[in-house]
């Protein structure tokens, strides 16, 4: 009975090690970490766009005292605006 328990434990350790190596290989191959980083950056840009649009819609006319959008926000707004134009045209 002791030998079967030892064999089972060794088998489980080997299977777990192979699983972890295969998982690491798959994550590297499909570049999951890069996709997660890009998704986080995209979420941040969307938050900035939402804030900029909320600030613009809160005031009917742009005031001279408010801060202009950052370069990053302007680029994101331009991308959204161009995407909406393409959607309307298509």
Secondary structure, 3 states (H helix, E strand, C coil): CHHHHHHHHHHHHHHHHHHHHHHHHHHHHCCHHHHHHHHHHHHHHHHHHHHHHHHHHHCCCCCCCCCCCCHHHHHHHHHHHHHHHHHHHC
